[in-house]
Amino acid sequence: MTGDSKQIVSNQVGVHEHLNHKVERHLLHPFQKPIAAHTQHVFDELNDHVKQWQGPVILDACCGVGESSQHLAAMFPDALVVGIDKSACRISKGIKQEAKGRYVLARADLNDLWRLIWAAQWPVTRQYILYPNPWPKSEHLGRRWHGAGVFPYILATGGILTVRSNWPIYVAEFAEAVTLAGLPTSSRPFPQAGNQPEPITPFERKYWLSGHSSTELEIDLTDYHPPAWLVQTKPQLNNSPLS
């Protein structure tokens, strides 16, 4: 793979001026989007895997072709890695399973799946959001995970959340959103000086070959206290009235 990736261009020069308002609104009000039937079906299949596994789960969000899921399965051999991506051209519809590597890949909408995972109380010990679509235009703030209605559910799913991007503004905004939710956080360059790991996603490989730098955010969600409205919706989601 050649390093021909261009730097991200945006009409933003820093953290979005409306980030706080957007995040606070999502923390105060329920996410009303109906859960799609396809995502419900995929979740039901994944849930069977998790129940049979009966061990820790790692969620690899926006996993693309699943290379990161393979690496995470090798890094954490005691966990089941669940890789999710919405792109049909990256993951065929349905579930792919690799028994030796202890990971499964599925195509689904994470806006729906995160809510179902949280409601089912999966034993998630780690979550990864590696090089998500940055949606760099200012008007697309709501499409970034920290600006989306599902953001409180991401935090409530728990574990240690790792966010990594080659656009520093994305990570800075995510950190600010987490702070607004009541959790301490700080970002850092990745990799650390003196430590040059192998890239674990195709995008990471391409960005590094192109001379881009990455920024990483790691958040311990153990002490996150979900909003009262979120806690009250758990019985609803468990009964799947939104499917």
C-alpha positions as CSV (number, residue, x, y, z in Angstrom):
1,M,0.0,0.0,0.0
2,T,1.4,3.4,-1.0
3,G,1.2,6.5,1.2
4,D,-0.8,8.8,-0.9
5,S,-3.5,9.9,1.6
6,K,-4.2,13.7,1.7
7,Q,-4.4,15.6,4.9
8,I,-8.0,16.2,6.1
9,V,-9.4,19.6,4.9
10,S,-12.0,21.3,7.0
11,N,-13.7,24.6,7.4
12,Q,-13.2,24.2,11.1
13,V,-10.0,25.5,12.7
14,G,-10.7,24.1,16.2
15,V,-13.4,22.4,18.3
16,H,-16.8,23.1,16.9
17,E,-18.4,26.2,18.4
18,H,-21.7,24.4,18.9
19,L,-20.2,21.1,20.3
20,N,-21.2,21.8,23.9
21,H,-24.8,22.6,23.0
22,K,-25.1,19.5,20.8
23,V,-23.6,17.1,23.4
24,E,-25.6,18.6,26.3
25,R,-28.8,18.2,24.3
26,H,-28.1,14.5,23.7
27,L,-27.2,14.0,27.4
28,L,-30.6,15.5,28.4
29,H,-32.9,14.0,25.9
30,P,-33.6,10.4,24.7
31,F,-32.5,9.2,21.3
32,Q,-35.7,8.5,19.5
33,K,-34.5,6.9,16.2
34,P,-36.3,3.5,15.6
35,I,-34.1,0.5,15.5
36,A,-34.0,-1.1,12.0
37,A,-35.2,-4.6,11.6
38,H,-31.9,-5.6,9.9
39,T,-29.8,-4.4,12.9
40,Q,-32.2,-6.1,15.3
41,H,-31.7,-9.4,13.4
42,V,-27.9,-9.0,13.4
43,F,-27.9,-8.2,17.0
44,D,-29.9,-11.3,17.9
45,E,-27.3,-13.4,16.1
46,L,-24.4,-11.6,17.8
47,N,-26.2,-11.9,21.2
48,D,-26.2,-15.7,20.7
49,H,-22.4,-15.7,20.2
50,V,-21.9,-13.5,23.3
51,K,-24.1,-15.8,25.5
52,Q,-22.2,-18.9,24.3
53,W,-18.9,-17.2,24.9
54,Q,-19.6,-16.2,28.5
55,G,-16.5,-14.1,28.8
56,P,-15.3,-10.5,28.2
57,V,-16.3,-8.8,24.9
58,I,-14.4,-6.2,22.9
59,L,-16.3,-4.0,20.5
60,D,-14.4,-2.9,17.4
61,A,-16.7,-0.1,16.0
62,C,-16.3,1.0,12.4
63,C,-14.0,-2.0,11.8
64,G,-13.8,-1.8,8.0
65,V,-12.5,-5.0,6.5
66,G,-11.9,-6.4,10.0
67,E,-8.1,-6.2,10.1
68,S,-8.3,-4.4,13.4
69,S,-10.6,-7.1,14.8
70,Q,-8.0,-9.7,13.9
71,H,-5.3,-7.8,15.7
72,L,-7.4,-7.1,18.8
73,A,-8.2,-10.8,19.0
74,A,-4.5,-11.6,19.1
75,M,-3.8,-8.8,21.6
76,F,-6.6,-9.9,23.9
77,P,-6.9,-13.7,23.6
78,D,-9.3,-14.1,26.5
79,A,-11.9,-11.9,24.9
80,L,-14.4,-12.2,22.0
81,V,-13.9,-9.3,19.6
82,V,-17.1,-8.1,17.8
83,G,-16.2,-6.0,14.7
84,I,-19.0,-3.9,13.3
85,D,-19.1,-1.8,10.1
86,K,-22.1,-0.4,8.1
87,S,-20.4,-0.7,4.7
88,A,-21.7,-3.5,2.5
89,C,-18.6,-3.4,0.4
90,R,-16.4,-4.0,3.4
91,I,-18.4,-6.5,5.3
92,S,-20.9,-8.8,3.5
93,K,-24.4,-8.8,5.1
94,G,-24.5,-11.2,8.0
95,I,-21.8,-12.5,10.3
96,K,-18.4,-13.9,9.6
97,Q,-16.7,-15.8,12.4
98,E,-13.1,-16.8,12.9
99,A,-13.0,-19.5,15.6
100,K,-9.2,-19.5,16.0
101,G,-9.0,-15.8,16.4
102,R,-12.1,-15.5,18.5
103,Y,-13.7,-12.7,16.6
104,V,-16.9,-12.1,14.6
105,L,-17.6,-9.5,12.0
106,A,-21.0,-8.1,11.2
107,R,-22.6,-5.4,9.0
108,A,-25.0,-3.2,11.1
109,D,-25.8,0.4,11.9
110,L,-24.0,1.3,15.1
111,N,-26.5,4.0,15.9
112,D,-28.9,1.1,16.6
113,L,-26.5,-1.6,17.7
114,W,-24.9,0.3,20.5
115,R,-28.3,0.8,22.1
116,L,-29.1,-2.9,21.9
117,I,-25.7,-3.9,23.2
118,W,-26.1,-1.6,26.2
119,A,-29.6,-2.8,26.9
120,A,-28.5,-6.4,26.8
121,Q,-25.6,-5.6,29.2
122,W,-22.9,-7.3,27.3
123,P,-19.7,-7.7,29.4
124,V,-17.8,-5.2,27.3
125,T,-14.3,-4.6,28.7
126,R,-12.9,-2.5,25.8
127,Q,-14.3,-0.4,22.9
128,Y,-12.3,0.8,19.9
129,I,-13.2,3.6,17.5
130,L,-10.2,3.6,15.2
131,Y,-10.1,6.2,12.4
132,P,-13.8,6.8,12.1
133,N,-15.1,8.9,9.2
134,P,-14.3,12.4,10.5
135,W,-17.1,14.2,8.6
136,P,-14.8,17.3,8.6
137,K,-17.3,19.8,7.3
138,S,-18.6,22.0,10.1
139,E,-22.2,21.3,9.3
140,H,-21.7,17.6,9.8
141,L,-20.9,17.7,13.5
142,G,-24.0,15.6,14.3
143,R,-22.6,12.7,12.1
144,R,-19.4,12.4,14.3
145,W,-19.9,9.9,17.1
146,H,-19.5,12.5,19.9
147,G,-22.1,14.7,18.2
148,A,-24.6,11.9,17.6
149,G,-27.7,11.0,19.6
150,V,-26.1,7.6,20.4
151,F,-23.2,9.2,22.3
152,P,-24.6,8.6,25.8
153,Y,-25.1,4.9,24.9
154,I,-21.5,4.6,23.8
155,L,-20.3,5.8,27.2
156,A,-22.9,3.6,29.0
157,T,-21.7,0.5,27.2
158,G,-18.7,0.7,29.4
159,G,-15.1,-0.7,29.4
160,I,-12.1,1.2,28.3
161,L,-12.8,3.3,25.2
162,T,-10.0,4.0,22.8
163,V,-10.5,6.6,20.0
164,R,-7.8,7.2,17.4
165,S,-7.8,9.6,14.5
166,N,-5.4,11.4,12.1
167,W,-7.6,14.5,12.5
168,P,-6.7,16.1,15.9
169,I,-9.9,18.1,16.0
170,Y,-12.0,14.9,16.1
171,V,-10.1,13.6,19.1
172,A,-10.2,17.1,20.8
173,E,-14.0,17.2,20.3
174,F,-14.5,13.7,21.6
175,A,-12.4,14.5,24.7
176,E,-14.5,17.7,25.3
177,A,-17.7,15.7,24.9
178,V,-16.5,13.1,27.4
179,T,-15.7,15.9,29.9
180,L,-19.2,17.3,29.5
181,A,-20.5,13.8,30.4
182,G,-18.6,14.0,33.7
183,L,-15.5,11.9,33.0
184,P,-11.8,13.0,33.1
185,T,-9.8,12.5,29.9
186,S,-6.7,13.5,28.0
187,S,-5.4,12.8,24.5
188,R,-1.9,11.9,23.5
189,P,0.1,11.3,20.3
190,F,0.0,7.8,19.0
191,P,2.3,5.9,18.9
192,Q,4.3,7.2,21.9
193,A,7.9,8.3,21.3
194,G,10.3,5.3,21.2
195,N,7.5,2.9,20.5
196,Q,6.6,2.1,16.9
197,P,4.0,-0.7,16.7
198,E,2.7,-2.2,13.5
199,P,-0.4,-0.5,12.2
200,I,-3.6,-2.5,12.9
201,T,-6.0,-1.0,10.3
202,P,-5.6,-0.3,6.5
203,F,-6.3,3.3,7.1
204,E,-3.7,3.5,9.9
205,R,-1.1,2.0,7.6
206,K,-2.0,4.3,4.8
207,Y,-2.0,7.4,7.0
208,W,1.4,6.6,8.5
209,L,2.9,5.9,5.1
210,S,1.6,9.3,4.0
211,G,3.3,11.0,6.9
212,H,0.2,11.7,9.0
213,S,0.4,11.8,12.8
214,S,-2.3,10.1,14.9
215,T,-3.9,11.2,18.1
216,E,-5.3,8.8,20.7
217,L,-7.8,9.2,23.5
218,E,-8.3,6.5,26.1
219,I,-11.2,6.7,28.5
220,D,-12.1,4.5,31.5
221,L,-15.9,4.4,31.5
222,T,-16.2,2.5,34.8
223,D,-17.4,5.5,36.7
224,Y,-19.8,6.8,34.1
225,H,-23.2,7.6,35.4
226,P,-25.8,7.5,32.6
227,P,-28.6,10.1,32.5
228,A,-31.7,9.1,34.4
229,W,-33.7,8.9,31.2
230,L,-31.2,6.4,29.8
231,V,-31.5,4.1,32.7
232,Q,-35.3,4.2,32.5
233,T,-35.3,3.1,28.9
234,K,-33.5,-0.2,29.5
235,P,-36.6,-2.3,30.0
236,Q,-38.0,-0.8,26.8
237,L,-35.0,-1.7,24.7
238,N,-34.8,-5.2,26.3
239,N,-38.3,-5.9,25.0
240,S,-37.3,-4.5,21.6
241,P,-40.4,-2.3,21.0
242,L,-38.3,-0.2,18.6
243,S,-37.5,-3.0,16.2
